[in-house]
């Protein structure tokens, strides 16, 4: 799992002196972004303290220091929240198995009330499919058994399917964009749940088995994933486009209800065909 120091270094490498108005006077630089002492100066801390923080030798960092570093590194709100999450890891216990997730009854009731013509899935914190309707199943994973989410041992894992399953890999026409989103959101989740052994195992598996995932993970990018577009190459209905939107659940904040709406009339017709055949 990622450490505070690793994340700080990846963000430091991303910011150039020119972006923040630092003069380099034409001197050669051995680092791609800011030097440690430059970032320390911008954040108002000593270079020695920042060095210890990045190397994991400092016991803690205050909220004020973290916010100052976030401003100096030009982090957005999601990236800043991730920075704070990582800073809290040093005081947390070791990895533990949280056990299988179960969707809240109110989430399942909402999914049922959407009907079968609106494709929808319920995801757990690690991207496991906890439930779906026939439309969501037909759209995203018709090659997987419809009842699979009911069995914790057989639940489809969206990150595993996206990076490791050949059929799912062929499904997405805007794959490169979605791959970045998947990895950035998984990193955000890892910061929120640093003791989740199943999540750590998932990240380790994907890093070892997918060069694409490993390359994107190494960028250090972090982002939330709430809305976006998917352009699909579906094996049954051909090309179509959908917008996805995530509904967060107050009763179970770990879980996300993702709904897919067609982008145009032709895509709407394709979705109707899929939902009709999947029942």
N, C-alpha and C positions, 0 to 999 in steps of 0.2 A: 504494500500500500504506500501511497505517497506521503512524504514528510513535509513539514513546513519549510525546511531548508531547500529541498528539491524544488518546491513550487516557487519560492522566492528567486532562486537562481534562474529558473526558466523564464520568469517574468522580467528579471533584470536583463537577461540576454536579448529580450524582445525590444527594449527601449533604447533608442540611439541617442547620443548626446545632442545631435542636431534637433531632435524632436522636442526637447525640453529647453533648448537655448543654451546649452553648455558649450563653451569654446574649447577646442582641442588643440589649437595653435599648430595644426599640421603634424603633430607628433603621431608616430605609429602606435597602433593599439593591438593588443593581443587578445582582446575579448570582443565578442560580436556586439555587445550592448554597453550598458553602464558598468563601470568598475564598482567594486564594493564600497570604496571610500566616497565615490561620487553619490551613490544612492544614500549612504549614511548621512552625508552632508545635506542632501535634499530633504531627508526625513527628520533631520535635527537630532540624530543620535551619533554616538561615537563610532568610528570605524571599527574599533576593537569589539564593541558590543555587537554591531551588526554581523561581523565576521563570525563571532561565536554563535549568533542566532542562526545563521545560514548553515553552519557546520553542525548544528544540533548540540552545541555545548552550553548554551544559555538555558536556564531552567524554565523561564517564562518570558512572555512579552505582554505588556499592558495593552489595553484596548486603544489607548492614545497612540502608542508606538505603532501598532498594527494599522490604525487609520492613517497615520502619517506615511507609512510605507505604501499603503494602497494609493494615496494621493500622488506620491512621487512616481509610482509605477503606472499611474493612469489606469487603475483597475475600475471596471464598472461595478454596479451593485452586486451582481451575482458573484463576480470574482472576489470582491471584498468579503462577502459572506463566506466564501470558500476559504479564504485566508484565515479568518477567525475560527472556522471549524477546525482547520489543521492545527492552529495554535493550541486548541484545547486537548489535542490528542495525548500530549505528554502526561496528563493527569488521569487518563482513562485506563481501565484494566486491559488485559491482553484480549486477543481474538476469542470469540465464543460463538457457538452455533445458536442462532435465534430460533431455529426450528422453521417448519413450513408456514407460509402465510395463508391466512384465510380472509376472503373478502367480507366486508361488513354487510349485514342483511339489507341495509338501506341502499348500498351501492348496487346490490343485485336487483333490488326492487326498481331502482332507476333504470338499470339496463333493460329489465323486462318491459318497463313502460315505454321505452323507446320504440318497441316493436321490432320486427324483423327487417323492415325496409331501410332502416338507418344503420349502416355498419358501425359496430362499436366493440371495443375490447376494454377489459379491466386489467391493468398491469400492477404487479407488486413492485416493491422498492428496487429489486434486482432485475426488473424487466421480465419476470415470469408472467405468463398469461394466466390470470386467476379465473377469468370467465370471458365469454364472448357470446354474441348472438350469431345467428346463422349468416347474417350479412357480413359481419366482421370476419368470421371464419372463412367464408367463401372468398372474400376480397384478399385477405392477408396470408392465409395458410390452408388452402383447400386440400393440400396433400397430407395434412395432419388430421388425425381422428377428431371429430367434433367433441367427444367426451373427454379428451386428454386433459383439459384444465381441472377437471374434477379430482384427478389423482395427483397428489403432490409429487409422486415419483415419476410421473409422465408429463408433467406440465411443460408446454413449449416455452423456451427461453428466447425472447425476441433478440437479445444481443448475440446469442449463439447462432440462431437461425440466420441473422443478417450477415455475420462474418464467416460462418462455417458451413451453412447448408447451401448446396449448389442451386437448388430450385429457388430459394429466397434471394440468392445473389442475382439471379436472372430477372427477378420480378421488378426491380427498381431501375428506371431509366435515369433518374437523377441520383444515382448511387453515391457519387463522391460527396455531394452536399449532405446527404442523409448520414453517411458514415461519420463525417465530422460532428454532426449533431449527436449521434449515438455515443461517441467516445467522450465528448465534452460533458454530456449529461451524466454519464456513468462516473466520471471523475467528480462531478458535483455531489453525486450520491455517496461516493466513497468518503468524501469529506464529512458528510452529514452522519454517516454510520461507520466510523472507523474500526469498530470492534466486530463487525459482521463477518464471520469466518466464511460464510457462503459467498458473500460478495467478493472478498479477497481471493477466494479460489476461482471465481468466475473471471476476474481480471487477469489472474495468473494464467489460466487456461487460454484465454483469448490472446494474450501476449505471446505465448509459446506457439500457438497453432495458426495464428493469422499475422502475416507480415504487415498487412494493411492496418490492422488494429494497432500493432506495436509501433508502427511509424506515427500514427495519429496520436497515440498515447504519449509518445515522447515529446510532442509539441507543448504539452502542459496546458492546453486550452480547456476552459471550463465554461459551461453555459447551461441555462435552463432550457427546457424544451416544452413549449406550450402551444404553439401554432406553427403551421408551415404547409408546404405543398408536397405531394407525392405524385410523380409521374410514373405510371406502372406499365409493364409489358405483361399482361395477364395471360396465362396459358389457355384460358377458356374463352375470354371475350376480347383479347387483344389489347390495344393501347387505350388507356384512359387516364384521367387525372382527377385527383381528389385533394381537398384541403383537410388537414387534421387539426383538431382542437382538443386540448386537454381540459377536463373538468377535475379540479382538485376536490377531495372529499374531506369535509371537516371531521367526520367521525373516524376516519382512518387516513390521516395525512400522508402516510406512506404510499397509498394507493391512488392510481390515476385512471379515470375513465376517459378513453380516447375515442372521439367520434369522427367519422369520415363523411364529408359531403362532396358530391360531384362538382367538378369545376365547370361543366358545360352540358348541354342537352345530350350529346352523344355518350358522355361518361355516365350521365344519369340513366340512360337506357341500358348501359352495360351493367350497372349496379343492380337494376331491376332484374335482369336476366340471371345474375349470380345468386341473388336472394331467392329467386323462384326455384332454381335447380338445387340449392343447398338444403332445402327443407326435407 
